[in-house]
Amino acid sequence: MRNTILIPLLYALSFNSLAAVILQYHHVSATTPQSTSISPSQFEVHLQYLKDKNFTVVPLSALINAIKKQQPLKDRTVAITFDDAYQDNVTFAKPLLNKFGYPYTIFVNPSIINRGTKKYLSWQQLKALADEGVIIANHGYAHDSMARVPDDLSQDQWLKHYGQLLLDSEKLIEQKTGHSWRYFAYPYGEYSLLNQQWMKAHDFIAFTQQSGAIGLATDLSIVPRFPASQPYDTISGLRDKLNSLPLDVGLIGQNANTIFKHKSKTAIRFNVDEDDFNRSQLTCYVSGLGRQAINWQKNNSFTINFSADIPTGRVRCNCTAPSISQPGRYYWYSKPWFILEESGEWYPL
């Protein structure tokens, strides 16, 4: 670790840098599936909390541009996003967001919008929103997972096919709304290292569904967002997320992979570039396994030897540690894994 005498000076500087949170919503409704919904009344509670606690709510583009240019933003900055472009985003969410004057982003699937069903916003509605300053961004052509390669295609064939659909979607969004942001939200939050490489090669910014604050070191091919719908919509949980700090964690080689077969991975090694917490206070929880033992190495890295086989499905490893310099705030890092059946088959969606 670096000399602790330098910590006050270093963190006087770093806390003037970007420490922000992106919130992810789907439905804003009391009658839609709970797992992807927040009631309009509770959504208003969220927005009121942001105002009462003096959070700065900015367009998603302000956060991304700050990272790209390595320019500081005000601490406790928040961006609001919605996935799938449901009608209730206009019926219930929009009036509340307008009331507070908060900008937001909607990620859309062009092929679904093209069907013209009442459940989703129309291109006409999306154009009107874009004209008001709402960012309309890409969620994939048809909400297919980018990480799941069909049995009849090779990895390269699928990536070429999916990538072309994504580029076509971006052109259609630009034609219909007048803007191309090249922002993409991974459907189901599923992605692979090859998907990340594609995003970087084609100048896309990609957003995930795992938790975590963002900072100037955030990888723009896997920008984290905090899910804020049920059951994560309580103010107590939201408060901790909004006050979180980015934990700069790196994974090298096979440790950076996101897709594994069941029973094929027994340990992961993480590299940490952060000194503003005590090693003994770092805790990591893995979905289905609970809290895991942490084994520190001398070079600011630690290993988790899993206490049991990681279960199949979408799994998260969430690591947090209280800040020394800012009591009451926590560093927060999340790593997703997509654990296949032992046969190599994908788990059901």
C-alpha positions in Angstrom: 0.0 0.0 0.0 1.0 3.6 -0.5 2.3 5.6 2.4 -0.7 6.4 4.6 0.8 9.8 5.4 -0.3 10.8 1.9 -3.9 9.7 2.3 -5.3 13.1 3.4 -3.7 14.9 0.5 -4.6 12.2 -2.1 -8.2 12.0 -1.1 -8.7 15.7 -0.8 -7.9 15.5 -4.6 -9.8 12.4 -5.4 -13.0 13.4 -3.8 -13.2 16.3 -6.1 -13.1 13.8 -8.9 -16.1 11.9 -10.3 -18.0 9.8 -7.8 -21.4 9.1 -9.3 -24.3 6.6 -9.5 -26.5 5.5 -12.3 -30.0 4.3 -11.3 -31.8 1.7 -13.5 -35.6 1.4 -13.7 -38.0 -0.5 -16.0 -41.7 -0.1 -15.2 -43.1 2.8 -13.1 -46.4 1.2 -12.3 -48.3 -0.5 -9.5 -49.8 -3.1 -11.8 -46.8 -4.5 -13.7 -44.5 -7.4 -12.5 -42.9 -6.5 -9.2 -39.4 -7.7 -10.2 -39.2 -4.9 -12.8 -41.4 -2.3 -11.3 -41.5 0.6 -8.9 -44.9 2.2 -8.0 -45.4 5.8 -9.0 -45.7 6.8 -5.4 -42.4 5.2 -4.4 -40.7 6.6 -7.5 -41.7 10.1 -6.3 -40.2 9.2 -2.9 -36.9 8.5 -4.7 -37.0 11.8 -6.6 -37.9 13.7 -3.5 -35.0 12.1 -1.6 -32.6 13.1 -4.3 -33.8 16.7 -4.0 -33.9 16.8 -0.2 -30.4 15.4 0.1 -28.9 17.8 -2.5 -27.9 15.2 -5.1 -27.1 16.6 -8.5 -29.1 14.8 -11.2 -27.5 15.1 -14.7 -28.0 13.7 -18.2 -26.2 10.4 -18.7 -24.1 12.1 -21.3 -22.6 14.4 -18.6 -21.2 11.4 -16.7 -19.9 9.7 -19.8 -18.2 12.8 -21.1 -16.5 13.4 -17.8 -15.0 9.9 -17.8 -14.0 10.2 -21.5 -12.3 13.5 -20.8 -11.1 12.6 -17.3 -12.7 15.8 -16.0 -14.0 16.0 -12.4 -17.7 16.3 -11.7 -19.5 17.3 -8.5 -19.6 14.5 -5.9 -22.9 12.8 -5.3 -24.0 13.1 -8.9 -26.8 10.8 -10.3 -28.1 9.8 -13.7 -31.5 8.1 -14.2 -32.2 5.4 -16.8 -35.1 3.3 -17.9 -34.8 0.0 -19.9 -37.4 -1.2 -22.5 -39.4 2.0 -23.2 -42.7 1.0 -21.5 -45.7 3.3 -21.8 -45.7 3.9 -18.1 -42.4 5.7 -18.5 -44.5 8.5 -20.1 -47.8 8.0 -18.2 -46.3 7.9 -14.7 -42.6 8.6 -14.7 -42.4 11.6 -17.0 -44.8 13.9 -15.0 -42.8 13.3 -11.9 -39.4 13.8 -13.6 -40.7 17.0 -15.1 -41.9 18.1 -11.7 -38.4 17.8 -10.3 -36.7 18.9 -13.5 -34.6 15.8 -13.7 -33.1 14.5 -17.0 -33.2 10.8 -17.9 -32.4 8.2 -20.5 -34.6 5.5 -22.1 -33.0 2.4 -23.7 -35.1 1.0 -26.5 -35.4 -2.1 -28.7 -36.3 -0.9 -32.2 -37.9 -4.1 -33.4 -40.2 -4.1 -30.5 -41.1 -0.4 -31.0 -41.8 -1.2 -34.7 -44.5 -3.7 -33.6 -46.6 -0.7 -32.4 -48.0 -2.5 -29.3 -49.7 -0.4 -26.6 -47.3 -1.7 -24.0 -44.4 0.2 -25.4 -43.8 3.8 -26.4 -44.1 4.6 -30.1 -41.5 6.3 -32.3 -43.6 9.4 -32.3 -43.6 9.5 -28.5 -39.8 8.8 -28.4 -39.2 11.6 -30.9 -41.2 14.0 -28.8 -39.2 13.0 -25.7 -35.9 13.4 -27.6 -37.0 16.9 -28.7 -37.4 17.6 -25.0 -33.9 16.5 -24.2 -34.5 12.9 -23.2 -31.7 10.6 -24.3 -33.1 7.7 -26.4 -30.4 5.0 -26.5 -29.9 1.5 -27.8 -31.0 -1.7 -26.0 -30.4 -4.1 -28.9 -32.6 -4.7 -31.9 -34.8 -7.4 -30.3 -33.7 -7.7 -26.6 -31.7 -10.8 -27.4 -28.7 -11.5 -25.1 -25.5 -10.5 -26.8 -23.6 -13.1 -24.8 -25.7 -16.2 -25.8 -24.3 -17.7 -29.0 -27.0 -19.8 -30.9 -26.1 -23.4 -31.4 -26.0 -23.1 -35.2 -23.6 -20.2 -35.2 -19.9 -19.8 -34.3 -18.8 -17.1 -31.8 -17.5 -15.0 -34.7 -20.7 -15.4 -36.8 -22.9 -14.5 -33.9 -20.9 -11.4 -33.0 -20.9 -10.2 -36.6 -24.7 -10.8 -36.9 -25.5 -9.2 -33.5 -23.1 -6.3 -34.1 -24.7 -5.5 -37.5 -28.2 -5.5 -35.9 -26.9 -3.2 -33.2 -25.5 -0.8 -35.8 -28.7 -1.0 -37.7 -30.6 -0.2 -34.5 -28.4 2.8 -33.9 -29.1 4.1 -37.4 -32.9 3.6 -36.9 -32.8 5.4 -33.6 -31.1 8.3 -35.2 -33.5 8.4 -38.1 -36.5 8.3 -35.7 -35.3 10.6 -33.0 -32.6 12.8 -34.6 -29.8 11.6 -32.3 -27.2 8.8 -32.1 -25.6 8.5 -28.7 -23.9 5.1 -29.2 -25.0 4.1 -25.8 -26.0 0.5 -25.4 -27.5 -1.4 -22.4 -26.8 -5.1 -22.5 -30.1 -7.0 -22.5 -30.4 -9.1 -19.2 -27.1 -7.5 -18.2 -25.3 -10.4 -19.9 -22.0 -9.8 -21.6 -18.6 -11.5 -22.4 -15.1 -10.2 -22.9 -15.6 -10.4 -26.7 -18.7 -8.2 -26.3 -16.7 -5.7 -24.4 -14.0 -5.7 -27.2 -16.7 -5.2 -29.8 -18.0 -2.1 -27.9 -14.6 -0.6 -27.7 -13.8 -1.3 -31.3 -17.1 0.3 -32.5 -17.0 3.3 -30.2 -20.0 2.3 -28.1 -20.5 3.0 -24.4 -22.1 -0.1 -22.8 -24.1 -0.3 -19.6 -24.7 -3.4 -17.4 -27.1 -4.4 -14.6 -24.6 -5.0 -11.8 -24.4 -2.6 -8.9 -21.6 -0.2 -8.2 -20.6 3.5 -8.3 -18.8 4.9 -11.2 -15.6 7.0 -11.3 -13.0 8.3 -13.7 -11.4 4.8 -13.9 -14.7 3.1 -14.9 -14.5 0.8 -17.9 -16.8 2.3 -20.5 -17.6 -1.1 -22.0 -19.2 -2.2 -18.7 -20.6 0.8 -16.9 -22.5 -0.3 -13.7 -26.0 0.7 -12.8 -27.8 0.2 -9.5 -31.2 -1.5 -10.0 -33.8 0.6 -8.2 -37.0 -1.3 -8.8 -38.5 -3.8 -6.3 -37.2 -5.3 -4.1 -34.4 -2.7 -4.1 -36.7 0.4 -4.0 -36.6 1.0 -0.2 -35.1 4.3 0.8 -32.7 2.7 3.2 -31.2 0.6 0.4 -31.3 3.6 -2.0 -29.4 5.8 0.5 -26.5 3.4 0.7 -26.3 3.1 -3.1 -26.5 6.8 -3.7 -23.7 7.5 -1.2 -21.4 4.8 -2.5 -17.9 5.4 -3.9 -16.3 3.6 -6.9 -13.9 0.8 -5.9 -11.2 0.5 -8.6 -10.9 -3.2 -9.1 -9.1 -4.9 -12.0 -9.2 -8.5 -13.2 -6.4 -10.0 -15.3 -6.5 -12.9 -17.7 -9.0 -15.7 -17.0 -10.2 -13.8 -13.9 -11.8 -11.2 -16.1 -14.1 -13.7 -17.8 -17.8 -13.5 -17.1 -19.0 -16.9 -18.4 -18.2 -20.2 -16.8 -19.6 -23.7 -16.7 -21.0 -24.9 -13.4 -18.3 -26.3 -11.1 -15.5 -25.1 -13.4 -14.4 -22.1 -11.2 -13.2 -22.4 -7.7 -11.4 -19.1 -7.1 -11.0 -15.5 -8.4 -8.2 -13.0 -7.9 -8.9 -9.3 -7.8 -6.5 -6.4 -8.0 -7.4 -3.2 -6.1 -6.1 0.3 -6.7 -7.5 2.0 -3.6 -6.1 2.8 -0.1 -8.9 4.6 1.6 -10.2 1.6 3.5 -9.0 -1.0 5.9 -8.3 -4.4 4.4 -10.0 -6.1 7.3 -13.3 -4.3 6.6 -13.7 -5.4 3.0 -16.6 -7.8 2.6 -17.6 -9.7 -0.5 -20.9 -11.6 -1.0 -21.6 -14.0 -3.8 -25.2 -14.8 -4.9 -26.3 -18.1 -3.4 -23.1 -18.5 -1.4 -23.2 -15.6 1.0 -20.2 -13.9 2.5 -16.9 -15.2 1.3 -13.5 -15.3 3.0 -11.0 -12.9 1.6 -7.3 -13.7 1.3 -5.1 -10.7 0.8 -1.8 -10.8 -1.0 1.0 -8.3 -0.6 0.6 -6.4 -3.9 -2.9 -5.0 -3.2 -4.7 -8.0 -4.6 -7.0 -10.5 -2.9 -8.4 -13.9 -3.7 -11.8 -15.4 -3.0 -11.8 -19.2 -2.8 -15.5 -20.0 -3.2 -17.0 -21.8 -0.2 -19.0 -24.0 -2.6 -19.8 -24.3 -6.3 -21.2 -21.1 -7.7 -24.9 -21.8 -8.7 -26.0 -21.7 -12.3 -27.7 -18.5 -13.5 -26.9 -14.8 -13.2 -24.6 -14.4 -10.2 -23.2 -11.3 -8.6 -20.2 -10.8 -6.4 -20.6 -7.5 -4.4 -17.7 -6.2 -2.5 -17.9 -3.2 -0.2 -15.7 -1.4 2.4 -16.3 1.7 4.5 -14.3 4.8 3.6 -11.7 6.0 6.0 -11.8 9.6 4.7 -15.6 9.9 4.4 -17.3 8.1 7.4 -20.7 6.7 6.5 -19.8 6.1 2.9 -18.8 2.8 1.3 -16.7 1.8 -1.6 -18.8 -0.6 -3.8 -17.7 -3.0 -6.6 -19.8 -5.7 -8.3 -18.7 -8.4 -10.7 -21.3 -10.5 -12.6 -20.9 -14.1 -13.6 -23.1 -16.0 -15.9 -22.9 -19.6 -14.9 -23.8 -22.2 -17.5 -25.0 -25.8 -16.9 -22.2 -28.4 -16.7 -23.2 -29.4 -20.2 -22.5 -25.9 -21.4 -26.2 -25.0 -21.9 -27.4 -21.6 -20.9 -29.8 -21.3 -17.9 -33.4 -20.2 -18.8 -34.2 -16.5 -18.9 
